[in-house]
Amino acid sequence: MASPTDATPQPAPGPGAVGSGGLTPGRPARTLRGVSAAPWGLRITGAAVAAIFALPLAWLLLRTVQRGGPALFGGAGTGWRPLVNSVVLASSVAVATTVVGTAAAWLTVRADVFGARLWRVLLPLPLVVPSFIGAFTLLAAFAPGGLLDQALPDAVGLPRLGGFGGAFAVLTLLTYPYVYLPVSARLRDLPASLEEQARLLNRGGAATFWRIVLPQARSAVAAGALLVFLYVVSDFGAVQLMRYDTLTRVIYARRLDQVTSVALSLQLGLLAVAVVAAERMLLRRRAGSSGGGRRG
């Protein structure tokens, strides 16, 4: 016989109750993209920090407008050459590190390379070397009477590093880990069964990489390349020693000329903001695609 308590009607589950299709009590609300919404306190703190870091850029913009307006965006006598040099160098290094970092990640994670564990330890080491030290080391090695000049026969002529080629070589050697690390982490997360199925379908290693692996690691590759681009744009040590006129080097050389240095600094700041905005757009697209996959 049922007790009186069994017949007591239970209240209908509210929109926040467990199992009702709503939110679980104690958990943060979730956005449409499946990402937890940040608390208001964290949002306010983030906005305050962003405003503080935006103050220098706002000051540069104000000073540029006061001292001549849009005409100064051309560099006040230097033209667009420093900006073009910075973009060309950063783009070239980003492309080179994408190839080197992705290939190194593939070889150490997926391919049966001898000493793969040791390579996983050695490959990220360039991150601890400042660009100034790396550039000085290469210059000393390739200089007449340097280490390589003494080790090689006299008939072998070594190229003189400097300018675009020297800066490109140094920054590529020092920044490829920014691509290697996220790509290798992404490859470890990918199930190896996809590649095994491709091999069963008589797909070669190159076809498997281009059609199956690379599309799934594309977001990691792009994020690493953007990080390399931002690093190269802001670098000073390597371009200073290699005597390649990028924005950072010309700003330092014209530091006593406020009109020129402020205009070039504004160019550098706007370029950095554009790169960060592109990276944020990439992260949102990646979160949206992964969220859609989870919901499906």
Secondary structure by P-SEA (a helix, b strand, c coil): ccccccccccccccccccccccccccccccccccbbbbcaaaaaaaaaaaaaaaaaaaaaaaaaaaaccccccccccccaaaaaaaaaaaaaaaaaaaaaaaaaaaaaccccccaaaaaaacccccccccaaaaaaaaaaaaccccaaaaaccccccccccccaaaaaaaaaaccaaaaaaaaaaaaaaccaaaaaaaaaacccaaaaaaccccccaaaaaaaaaaaaaaaaaaccaaaaaaccccaaaaaaaacccaaaaaaaaaaaaaaaaaaaaaaaaaaaaaaaaaaaaaac
